[in-house]
Amino acid sequence: MSDIFHQTLKKHAKSFYFAGLLLDKQTLHDASVLYAFCRQLDDAADIEDMSEKSVKLQQLITDYRTDHSQNEINIAFKALKKQYQLNNQFIDDLILGVSSDVQFKQPKDLKELIFYSYQVAGTVGGLMARILGATNEKAWRFAIDLGIGMQLTNISRDIKEDALNNRIYLPQDHLGSDIDATNILNPEHKTKVYHVTKEILNTADKYYQSGFSGIYYIPKKNKFSIFIAGMLYQSIGSKVLNNNEKFLKQRVYLTLFEKIIILIKEYLKQTKTLNQVEPHHQTQMLHQPYLNL
């Protein structure tokens, strides 16, 4: 595996990397290429200097869209796109979502938050599903949902980090107009922020449930790995809620021991938890913000 892809995944996506070790080397490599492509866009959008971030992100996008890319990650991703016939709409929507962070605006409501989560993470779920071998056209809806669930968990975990970067992803109509990036970490807002975070994570659980049911479409050799990845992320959300005194002070994460315990526990009961029945997708409920897909 090329070092740049392997190390990017290992450094920035520890839970997914842990679960990815259950994949064969080639599939893990391909998943790492997808992650590196997404990560470099995200890193560019997170550059502190406004003009620099805009220029860097546009350079990456332009390089990706040109016939003769120079960027190593873009070259590898375009080869991956051709190999797996990856959906262009997912890629374009991902780029739009990441680009929206350059001129950041707090989501007004849950619908806007879900749509943003679709753009920056649901799309990645749809792309990852093909890499993991899900070729049935019904699979992408569930893969999107798993990505959305993970993104909602990330948002709930990273409130402090985002506030320090002058961003709030929790919906404005949930928080109220008196809470912004300058004061969201103040002690007097802790209870309100905790309750809103709990609402977001409860919503995430609906998307996780759908995503897990869609594992039905993943080939047997890859089912357990993506299931564990989802379980680890969902467990981060649970740990956030169980650390209501600390979640605004420090980043909540799973220790290696906790990951191993989850892995063993789920391995012992996987025949019960991995879906053996073709699922029915709750499109009207879960995909309301973007039913034109």
Secondary structure, 3 states (H helix, E strand, C coil): CCHHHHHHHHHHCHHHHHHHCCCCHHHHHHHHHHHHHHHHHHHHHCCCCHHHHHHHHHHHHHHHHCCCCCCHHHHHHHHHHHHHCCCHHHHHHHHHHHHHCCCCCCCCCHHHHHHHHHHHHHHHHHHHHHHCCCCCCCHHHHHHHHHHHHHHHHHHHCHHHHHHCCCCCCCHHHHCCCCCCCCCCCHHHHHHHHHHHHHHHHHHHHHHHHHHHHHHHCCHHHHHHHHHHHHHHHHHHHHHHHCCCCCCCCCCCCCHHHHHHHHHHHHHCHHHHCCCCCCCCCHHHHCHHHCCC
